[in-house]
Amino acid sequence: MEIVIDWSLIKTEEQFYDVLLSQVGAPEWHGHNLDALADSLITGSINSIEPPYKLMSVNSSVNLGKLKSFQIKVLSIFTEAAIEPNREIEFCVK
């Protein structure tokens, strides 16, 4: 399964969470913050879709303006999730 984040379509942090959380089957109560994101991807057992899957960050070099620092933090969480033992998450940036 592939989970795709197309940064060219994301204009706000809220849009990012809407795009990602819908793809992983996050529960309605899932937080829209970086700590909750890390918990669900790195720790697991929160979303209805669990690994193995591939996280794809596309158009990552698009000019995001004020969202750039947020994107860097998100990509760091994706990287950490990919190296977490037994999570079976592949991460790639395009």
Residue pairs with C-beta under 8 A, 6 or more apart in sequence:
1 49
1 52
1 53
1 54
2 53
2 54
2 56
3 20
3 23
3 24
3 49
3 53
3 54
3 55
3 56
4 23
4 56
4 58
5 16
5 19
5 20
5 55
5 56
5 57
5 58
5 74
6 19
6 58
6 59
7 57
7 58
7 59
7 60
7 62
7 64
7 71
8 58
8 59
8 62
9 15
9 19
10 16
10 19
10 64
10 67
11 67
12 67
13 32
13 67
13 70
14 32
16 67
16 70
16 74
17 32
17 37
20 26
20 37
21 30
21 32
21 47
23 49
24 40
24 41
24 47
24 48
24 49
25 47
25 48
25 49
26 40
26 46
26 47
26 48
27 46
27 47
27 48
30 36
30 40
30 46
30 47
31 37
34 73
34 74
34 77
37 74
37 77
38 77
38 80
38 81
39 46
40 46
40 47
41 77
41 78
41 81
41 87
41 89
42 77
42 80
42 81
42 84
42 87
44 50
44 51
44 87
51 87
51 88
51 89
52 88
52 89
52 90
53 88
53 89
53 90
54 89
54 90
54 91
54 92
55 78
55 81
55 82
55 89
55 90
55 91
55 92
56 91
56 92
56 94
57 75
57 78
57 91
57 92
57 93
57 94
58 94
59 94
60 71
60 75
60 93
60 94
64 70
64 71
75 93
78 89
78 91
79 91
81 87
81 89
81 91
82 89
82 90
82 91
